Structures are given as structure tokens and as C-alpha cells.
Amino acid sequence: MTDAGKISEGSPYDVVVIGAGPVGENVADRARAAGLTTAVVESELVGGECSYWACMPSKALLRPVVARADARRVPGLSAAVQGPLDVGAVLAKRDEETSHWKDDGQVAWLESVGADVHRGTGRLTGPREVTVTAPDGTEHRLTARHAVAVCTGTRAVVPTLPGIAEARPWTSREATSAKKAPGRLVIVGGGVVGVEMATAWQALGSEVTLLIRGGGLLPKMEPFAGELVADALREAGATIRTGVSVTALHRPAPDGPVTVELDDGDRVEADEILFATGRAPRTDELGLETIGLEPGSWLTVDDSCLVEGTDWLYAVGDVNHRALLTHQGKYQARIAGAAIAARAGQGSVDTAPWGAHAATADHAAVPQVVFTDPEAASVGLTLAEAERAGHRVRAVDYDLASVAGSGLYADGYRGRARMIVDLDREILLGVTFVGPGIGELLHSATVAVAGEVPVDRLWHAVPAYPTISEVWLRLLETFRG
């Protein structure tokens, strides 16, 4: 509060963005490109989760792991890369990629596009009104002529368990920013964070145990993706236990080991435990109750990312629960920014499927790469999802090891490809690749799915020989029979 005990009034803006991660940055950029005055409010580091605790640090940890694994499969090179990774050098590169957890560069970029950065916690205090509490406790109010965009993302969910507070478990933040490899690491959860951190820390010297409530890894992808990744993790030395749940934790000494109790009566001891068990929206302290919405809830939006029941509030990125991926949030930000500008100028808004102001890809063509060894990548629907949606489909599979480019890429190559063909329209509804080096294949699949390219036209997209991309030809041949 100010000395007078009142909230000071800031200048009105056309658009106020709460959250300066990649999503908020992109909303601000699009709004400013349209000539709208824009304020951005950030309570932590400008650049958000992705830059400092997720995408960038995790991939910096994983890149040398995957590069070494690939090199070990190449005759003439494998003998030279049999030693351990230089853990110090890997962590130093990770620190470099996070700018040592300083956001000067990202603040400068936002300012370069003309957005005003307000440090502090932003809270809705009425329609088109955001009150910012600065680090020194002073408060000032921002008003928005046209739109407020909530881009606050998500936080890791840690379950309520006996002993959880004393155990001080890792979340994804601690897992990507740790200063050393724990001797023994238990990871609870078999989704993307779980398998990527298992891959990284096992290779960096930790003894990793994965505890999975369900039957396998990567449950949102095709089943064979999780199976191939699990096989590789076991070969690397990790232990994977499925069908088990944690019931309690014990850590009597702050710097001592943690004992993990399981529902089957067994116990596992570790030096650290990571819970990778889901995300929740950062809307608890957002002031949603002041506009008739439920604090802590996901924000339901239309395809332009406008919150249902409003004509001024947008929820962009993870907070709307449509597709919890950085690149998809940035895509939504470009859509939402364009929609805000169109509505501000009283222009036409095209929210038809694949229109300029519709995030249609959130429903039909969400791409994702899991940076494990082997990599797993997918876009669109799995076979099970397509069948549940009522499509008449056929899954077409091909062994990636049978492609000439795969044999050149690595000895003993193991991988698999699948495309889901809509038999009524003869377009692709989904594609999944699993194997070394397949992450860069995914965009071709994304273009095919998002573009609804007919199978007959795909025959004319000739893959270069000898590349792994030749799997496209083999999949089409298999479909034709």
C-alpha cells in the first residue's frame, strides 16, 4: 500500500497481460504490433517456467545424454565415447541456457517491442482492472481499455501424503535446476517430466527408480512409445515399477535419505524424490472471485482464447488447460493477440476452424517431442483417441529400423512409426514416431495433419534418400498394400 493507505492509479493501457512467460511475451508482442499500448505484469522472472525451470534447462541436460547415446551406436566413433559425461560441464551449459536465472535479456526484449514491464503480483480487482503489488509492498492499479490476458501458467502438483513436508520433495523446478546429481533418485510419475528427468539424471550418475501408478510410461501417447522408452531406460540401468503408489514418506534427518513407503508394503530409499504427477493452474490468488469466477480453476475459453462469459478477459497458454506445451501456448498467444487487436479495432473476427483468430490446432494438431533416448514424438490423435471420437480409421505401422536412413544413423537402430488414416476423408488424423533422431521428423507430420493433406497428394511429397524421412514412403506403401 502507499503511505496514504491507498492504491495508486497507473496509466490506462489498451491491454494488460498478467504473466511474462513465453505466452505473455507473445501476447504483448502481437498487441504492440497492432499498435495497442500494453503492460505486462510478472511476479518472478520474465521468461517464465520454460526459460528457467522447464524446456530450456531440461533440454540442456538431455542434449549431451542423447548425443552420447547416438554416438555410441556409430562404428568408428563408439569407442571414443564410452566414458562418463562431464557432469560439471553439462550443468554449466544448463546454467548458461537459463542465463544463470537472470532475466535482464528478456526484460530488454519486452521493452524493445514497446511493452511496459511491471514487477509484482497482478490480481484482478474488477472488470478490466488489475492491481499490482510490487516487491516493496506498494500497490498500483492498471486498467485495460480492451483486454486483460491471463498468462500465469501452471504449478507442479505435489500430493498430500504423510511426511511430505519433511521429505522436501523435488518438483520439476528442483529437478531441472539441481546443482549435483543425487546418488539415488526416486521419480514418481511416468509422463513427460518423469521420463525426461529419469533419462537425464540416470546418465549423469544417479541411480534412478521410477514409480508408476498405471501400467506404463507416456500414457497419453501410443502404447508402443512408452514401451520403447521403458526398454531403453531399463537398459541404461533405471528401475521401473508399475502399478504402485506412494503412501508415505520419511526423512528424519534434513540432510539424510528419504524412505518411500508403497501401497504393496515395500519401501524404497533415496537421496531425493521427484514428484512428476501433474500440474494445476496458477489462478488461486488471481482475484477471479471479483469477476464471478472460481479461484484456483482452469479458465475455459473459446478458440480465440476469450474466457467464456466475458468480452474482455483472455486466458492463454497452460492456464486454459487446452494443450500444456510452450509452443502451443505461444501459438495461442499469436491467435489471441490477433483477436484482441481485431476486436479493439472493431474489425471482423474469423473464428471458423483454421481461421485467423481460432486456435484450431489445439483440437486437431498438437505436436510434442519427448527428448528421451529414444525420442518419442507425436501430433494429432492416437488410435484410441480417434476411435473414441467416432472416426472410421486405420492405423498404419512401420518398423523404422527397416528404413535405409535409420541403418546409417545408428547400428542396432530401434524405432517405430504409426499414422492414423481417416478412411472416409483419406487424410491423416495423427502420426507417432519413436526412435533415435526422430524429433526433427515431427514437423513434416504436423504439416500433413494440420494441412489435412490428402493421402493421394502425400504420394507426391518425395522423401530424400537415404534419410529416416523415407519412412513416409514406407507408411504410404503399407497403407496402399
Steps between C-alpha positions, in 0.01 A plus 500: 500500500607862456573724800144624481373145519353521152567332171665739255351531154722405209458608140226319307612255232325337210615156617629370833677163502544310827801269471815557295589148397526415129122519470462841661797630303336395175161650589679827580699487176188445286308773684783748455540404133136602457571837660337428836660631817593204717606432857648170617497397867746239629556378857810285432737493202403640162521199271301275730508129578624392158811715503620424852347178634357299211571492126839667485677349804352153447608489136845631593530206740371252242691609191839350600326186624332438165805608298720251686243224455486569126879509472532168679301340217731624223789270398831682507374740762348281769833407661581867557185577699475215747601708801272692737360842425677805642228586751649838585509602137142383444374698799701805393336489156161466669577810708603688185175410325300637794709822500598398855139566601522870413247659270671820386503390137133410493401823674697692239322313220154581641595862537636502143156416361349784701335311786519641853622245757352519849677294765266352757198279549201582284148444629165567338300748708212545259421497128795625294685586821825353637658600829875443519674442832865591453785321685517789749130460585374808320194456281384663181205439275516439124193529283449349156288664235460183297640183658671333792690184408569245773821314412596371843558138401506211744679369805607148587257296707646325804263249663397524863677210669624423852853639533488704179605829661802350679604313185535827305434331166623627168260631240600567141664824616747330733558219251609739225701736721681257736866577558611136514377154414343321796641156569151342496200671347141374522265646241126471550314525170553365151402798287728731305671662799554163667658325202711798392642553848558126537695505174707802600590416859564129433757604240647761736572238763186454708348162577143561381181321605174588324177432690195487275140471618381377160624232268762684299680817399371789286133402536377780272694369201467178302580204731810400304661838577508436873609139446805595291601777740460265797719238334775756444482635854532151643799430275658823627466371857176657623244301697135535395219380725146518368169463681628652824411812699684693771321496835747682728845657521754508782801732525602524865822692429481810277811397307440127523331255267127482440311173540207449267218270613297328227148360499633148443681516836845552350740785577750683281778720634636797304700816538234705320146441382339676203123520465405538134130443556322778318443873486243743642410849372658803663167671563466462878601859580390658175185668634264298284230531767476874424362421156285202592746220424640228727850557644737216422300384199605441141362775279271377224540688174377502142735449207615863512597444867223731624375381840144377478246751628724804448585737217831625640679220691732263315672191643794392291737206535501229764249682718216411261588127511475453122856390423764532772799561275710813454480503122125450511462782749701729273274398213196591711668830584535588133134411444379688810714805424354520152146456636551773761626736232211419265238555770670817622482639148143376460613292206373160396606202709547169319446220752404234245719187512853588389400867487734786589352530848441133587747270677371199308828311529429457873233249399648342191876537469692538826865395448727380780851358523617307806878538511587159636720233341326395282306814424121478483301745291136529406245734346123474483298204622611160618313195375301478823409869491390483137280198569347663808420806289303278262730518199527203264875458499788269424834494682794448265823387668856470375825385658734798484800268511404383149559845349841541335568831675450341840771242438740778405399705802585230753588134530225303671245773433165435670188701428146502373269729305122512486257713304126513564304527175142630491352249255207721407706808409835326433695753704723449801357555846819417689860389469742354758871435465728333754871456442837677511506829313130514412417830672582693184262278301200625690441825319441319173228304676359817654472661157324190365251488790435873536481543123265201463715394207326219307685170494499512120690830511748370758616250237647799316698618804814301419736436796871537431705182497657377723333680792285381786225711341463224242271342756228718347524306175498168684193598703314598182602178327377302798168684492449428130607140539 
